[in-house]
Amino acid sequence: MVKVIVLHYGDSVSGRTKGSAEFYQIRLGAGMRIVIYGATEAGYMAALRLSNDHDITLIDEQEQLPEKFSDLDINYVSGSGADVAALERAEASNVNLFIACSDLDEANIVACWTIKRIKNIETICFVRTINLYKNLLFYRQSAYRTPYDIDTVIWPELLLTQDIFRIVSVPDAIDVEYFAQDSTKLFEYRIKKDSIILNKRIMDCDFPTDVIIVGITRDNTLFIPDGSTIIRNKDKVVFIGTGPALDILAARFFRKSSAIKKVAVIGGGSVGFLLTEKLEQAGIQVTLIEHDRERCSFLADNLRRSLVLHGDGTDFELLENEAIGEVDAVICVTNNDEKNLLCSLLVKQLGSARIITRVGNVQTALLFDRVGIDVVVSPRESALKELLNRVQASDVDILALVEGGQGEVLQINLAEDFPRTRIIDVQFGAKAIVGTIQRGRQIIIPHGETTLQGGDLLKIFTMAADADTVKRMFSK
């Protein structure tokens, strides 16, 4: 089923902006025909997550289907997504959605324009430069709009910047998500040897009212606990609750340091620049290290209060002389995983209190975690959440991905005729936890006896493998 919704609000992440004209968004249900252009990491993750429910065709210039896609139930067309002949071989006239995520921005843009000439379908375009991102948004908002405009522009670096900024704003948290106009939140913390809840059962911890544990990651595996689960050293524990209650949780159980005041950012690319701008606006003092002299000149000219240093983040003497180990947090965001890892290990040796590191490769992310990097963030994961939300049915959204996509926070609207049901009596068909209920303006952190009713807006934590089962249960 295809449903058209007219949206009037703004969201720069998805390509909509405040003050723009009406934006027509096609919300698509299950069983779609989707074409993905680009056998990239983003293309693989999209195909992996969508191929169980949708008919996927991958287009790429390689002659044969790349090996990592071989285990997926998808079709393959060799060619360019900007080539009409290749699109015709992919049966573009029967397609519901087109995702362009090749490594070349210009090819993605032309491919989206080309398929629009074949059929007026929703297009999602990945870009990697700020200028193209801004230009595509400008044309969507101006008098130059055409029927061939791209519907959704995803710039993973911008999404990653927003994720890092949220994490920095909450001392000691390793992941932070805001829901429902920030009235409910998700905080994730790593349990340390001095934690007052170490080796305690969840039911024995005196957590604030309106806070619940929905997930625990142990040895890189996420699971949904119950009251008898014992919290172990190095566990990563996911809490959902109201903002005030989570603030109390942070102060009582986790916050050992004061608010972040000084930060070092290693890498002055798009993420480093955008992040430093946001940190400046929050009144945080930033030292930014960038190895390219010309880029340093740009950063110095465009940042107001930050100290820009020309140097290499792997230069131990530079890090030591600039007292990088004494700042409240070090954020490594170069576009090279190996360099980010080395920078992180060096500043860890200098005694840095908190390290946040960008990673592009999934396997590298596991290595980062094992060597003790506090927070590992990925533009791929940030973009995947946004992409999946554009493909969901209109009554379901993915608000957050947890632990590399092992877990999901779903937002589900209950139909008005949904029968009044106690949560304890709900048959999910899979393990899941209702984290919050929004009923009008009221936010409820539920327990087993809490009653669900028609019109409720639920935030449900579940494993990614069980997400479809949970969605189907509430769509009955």
N, C-alpha and C positions, 0 to 999 in steps of 0.2 A: 504494500500500500504506500502511496506517495501522498504526503500531506504538506501543504504550503502554509507557513506561518509568517506573518508580517511582524518584523521586529523593529522597535523604535529606539532601543537603547544602544549604548556603546560598549565596545570591548576591543581594545587595540590588539589583543593577543590573536583573535580570530580574524582580524582584518576589518572589524567594524570600529568606528570611531565616534566619539560624542559629537553631536551636532550634525551628523550625516543624515542624508535623506533616508527614507524607508529602505530597509534591506530585506530582500526576499530570500528566505532560506528554505531549501527543500530538506525536510527531515525524512529520512528513509528507514523503512522497517527491515525485517529479516528477509533472506532469500533474494538479495540483490545480485545484479551482474556488475562487477567492479573491475575496471582496468587500472593496473598499477604500472606506471612508466618509471623504470629505474631499478636495477638489481643491486641496490645499495643496502646499507644496514637498515635504513628507514623503510625501504621497500620490503626487506625480509621480515622485519617486525610487523609491518602492516599485514603482509600475507599470512604470517603465522597466526596472528590474532583473529583475522577475518575469514580465513579459508574454511573453518568448520561450519559457518552459517551462511556463507555467500559464495557465489560462483566467481572465482578470481582468475583473471588473465594477466600475466606479466609480460610487458614489452621491454626489451633491452637490445642493445646493438650487438651483444655477443651471439655467436652462431648457435650455441646450444645453451640449454637451461643451466645456470650456474649450479655447482654441486650442492651448495648449502640449501638450495630450494628443492632438492630432489625428493625429500621426504614429505613435501606438502602436496596436497591434492589441488593442483592449479594447472591452468593451461599456459602455454608459452608461445610467444610470437617474436621472432628475431627481426629487429628493425628499430627505427626511431619513432618515438611517440609523437614527433612532429611531422611524420610522413603519413600522408593520407592512405597510401597503399597498406602500410602496416596497421593503421587503425581499422581499415576495412577488413583485413585478415582477422583482427580481434573482434569483429562484428560490433563495431562502435555504435551502429545504429540501434542496437538492442541493449546498450549499456545504461545503467542508472547513475553511476558515479565514476569519475576519473581522478586519479591521484598521481600527480607528477612529482617524483622525488629523485630524479637522477642527480648526478654530481654537478651538472651544468645548469646554472640558474636560467640562462637564456633559452636553453632547450626546453626546460620545464614550462616557461611562460608561453613559448610558441606552441608547444604541444597542447596546452589548455585552450589557447585561441583556436587551434586547428580543429580540435574535437567539437568545439562549440559550433563550428560551421557545419558539422555533420549532424549533430543533434544537440539541442539546448538542454544539457544536463548539468548537474552540479560538478564543479571542478575545485580541486584542492591542490595548491601549488606550494612547494617548498622552495624557499630562497635562502641564501647564505650571506647576503650583503645588505647593509642598512640602506644604501641608496635605492636599490631595487625594491626593497620592502616599502620604503616611504613613497616611492613613485607609484607603485601599484595601488597603495591606499589613496594617494592623491587623485588618481583618475577615477577611483570608485566614488569619491565624494564631490567631484567637480562636474562642470557642464560637459565634460568630454566623455562621459559614460556611454558605453555601447552595449548591445546585446551580447558581445563576446567577452565581457569583463570576467575576470577570475572571481569566483565566489568567496573562496577562503584562502588567505595567504598565511602560511606558517613559517615563521622565522625561529628555528629552535634556540638560537642564541638569546633572543629576547625572553623566551619562556624560561630558559635556564637562569638568566639574570634575576628574574622575579623569584624563582625558587630559592636561589642563594640568599637573596636579601631577606626573605622570610625567615630562613634558618639563622642568619646572623642576628636578627632582631630578638631571638629568644636564646639567652645564654644557656649552653650545655645541651640544647636539643640537637638531634641529628637529622630531624625532618620536621617540617611544620607545614600545615595546610589550613586555610581558612575557608569556612563554609557559611552559607546563609548570612551574607553581609557581615561576616566576622563574628556573629553571635555564637557560633560553635566552631571548634577547632580540633585539629589532630596534632598531637605532639608525640614525637618518638625519642626515647632516651636509651642510652646504653648503660647497663647496670655495672657499677664498679665495685671494687673490693670494700670500699668504705661506705657503701650504700646502706641505709637503715632498713631497706626492705630485702636485702640479700638473704637468700635461703629461707624466705618466708612463703607460706601459702598465700595466694591472692586474697582468700577470704579472711585472712588474719591481718591484712594491711589496712590501716585506718586512713583510706583515701578520702578526700573531700567528697561531699555529696555532689552529684551531677558530674562525676567522672567515672568512666569505666575503662578497663583494659580490654581491647578487642583483638590484639594479636601479639605474638612474641616470635622473634627470629632467634633461633639457636643453631649454631654451626651452619649458618647460611641457609637454613630452612625455616620458612615461616609457617606457624600453625596458630589455630584459634584455641586459647586456653579455657579452662573452667575454674571454678573457685578453689579446687584442690591443687591446681598447678603451682609448683614451687618455683620461685624466681631465682635464677642462677646467675653467677658472675659472667659478665660479657653478654648476657641476653640483651637484645634490643626490644624494648617494650613499647607498644603503640597504645596511646590513650586517646579517647575521644570524650569531649565534654564541652560545657559552656566556657566562654572566655574567662570569666572571673574564677571559676572553679579550677581551671587549669593553671591560672596564675598562682593560686594558693598551692596547688600541687607542686609547681616549680619551686616556689619559695620554701616549702616545707620538706620536700624530698630530694630535690635535685640541684637547686641553684647554689653553687658554692662560690660563685664569683659575682661581681657587680655587673652592671650593664656594660656592653661593649663600647669602648671609647676610642681605641686605637686599632687599626687594621692594616695589614700589609697585603697588597694584591700583587701577585706575580703573573705577568702577562697583560699587555696593554692592547690586546685586540678588541673586537667588538664587545665581548662579555666584560673584559676588564674595564673598558671605558664606561660602558653603561652602568655597571655595578658601582664604580667609583662615583659617578654622578649621583646615584641614589644614596650612597653612603654619605656623601657631602650634604645632601638635602636633609639627612637625618642627624646632622651635626657630629658625625664620626670623622676623626682624623685619619687620613689615609696616606700611606707610602706606597707608591706604584712603581714597580720595577719592570722595565721593558728593554729588550736587547737591541731593537732597531732604532737607530738615531733619528731618522726622519719621522718615525711614528712618535718618538718622544717629543719632538717639536710640536706635533699636532696635539698631543695630550696636554702639554704645558700651556698651549694657547687656549685650550677649550675647557680645562678644569680650573675651578676657581681657587680652591684652598689646599689641594693635595700636593704632596711632594713627589715629583716625578724624577726617578733615577734612571740613567742610562747604564744598563748593566745586565748581567746574566743571572737569573734566579738560581742557577746551579753553582754560582761562585760563592763558596763557603766564606771566604774572607770578606766579601761584600756584605753578605747576610750578617756576619758577626760584627763588622764595623758599624752597620746601621742599626744594630740592636733589634733585629727582626724577631729574635726569640723572645723578646720582652713585650711584644704587642699582645692584645687580647685575642686576636685571631689572624691566621695567615690563610689566604685564599689563593690557590694555584689554578689558574685558568688559561694556560697556554693551550694551543690546539694540538699538543703532542703529549700522548699519554705517558711515555717513558720519561720525558722531561718533568712532567707534573709529579710523577712518582719520586724522582730523584730530589726535586725541590722539597717535596713533603718530608722525605726522610732526613734531609739536611736540617730543615727548621725544627723537626722533631728532636734531632740531636741537640739543637740549641735550646731546647726546653720550651718550645711554643705551647701555650695553653690549649689551643684549639686549631685544628687544621681542616680546611674544607678544600677538596680537590676535585677538579673536573676530570671525567674519564669518558672516552668514546667507545671503547671496546668492552663487551660484556665480561669476557674472561679476565681482562685486566682489572675490572672493578672488583672481582673476587680477590685478586691478589692484593689490591689496595686495602681491602678490609682485613685480610689476614695479617698484614704487617702493622696494623694498628692505626691507620688513618681514621680520624674521628668521623668525618662526613665525606661520602663519595657521591657526587652529583653527575647527572648525564643529560646532555641536550637531547639525546635520542629518547630517553624516558619522558622528558618534559613534553616533547613533540608528540609522542605516542598517545599520551593522555588526551591532548587536544584533538588529535586525529580521530581517536575512537569516539570522542563525544560528538563529532560531526556525523558519525555513521549510526549512532544509536537511534532507537525509536524515540518519539517525542516525549514519552513519559519516563524515560530512563536516561540518566547521565552518569558517566564515570567521573567522580570528583577527584579521585586520587589513585595513584598506583603506588604500591608499597613493596619494598624489597625487590627492586628490579622487575616489578610487574607480577610477582607471585601472589599478591593480594590486591584487592580493589575495594574502594569505597564507592558504593552505588547510591545514587539519589533516585528514589522511586516515588511517584505520585500514586496514591491509592485512589481507585475509582470512587465516585460518590456513593455507589451502591455497595461498596465493600462492607461485608457484615462485621459488626462489632465482635472482635476476637482478642482474647488475652494472648500476649506474646508467647507465653508458655504453651499455648495450644496451637500455635502456628506450625504447620508441617512444611518446613523449607525444602525437604528432600536433599539437603546438603547442610554442611556446618556453616552457620552464619550468625552474626550478632547485629541486632538493631541498635545502632549507636545513639541516634537521636530521633526525636519526632518533632516536627514543626506543625503546630496546629494553630492556624491563624498567626497571631504574633507571639504565641506561647511556645517556648522551647522546652521539651521534656526529655530528660535522660531516663530511659525506661528501665524497668526490672521485669521479672517474669509475670507479675500480676497486672502490669500496665496493659490497658486495652487499646487496640488499634481501631480506628474508625474511618469511614469514607472521607476523602479529602485530605487525610494526613500526608505530609511530605516526610518520607523516611530516608535516613542515611544508614545504609547497611554495609557492614564489613564482612567480606567473604573472600575465599580463595579464588584466584582467577579461573581455575578449572571448574569451579562451581557457580560462577557468575551467571551463566546462561540458565542454569537450573533455578536459581533464585528469581531471575527475571520472569521466567515462565510461570513460576508459582504465583506471582502477583499480577500476571496478565490474564489469569483465568477469569 
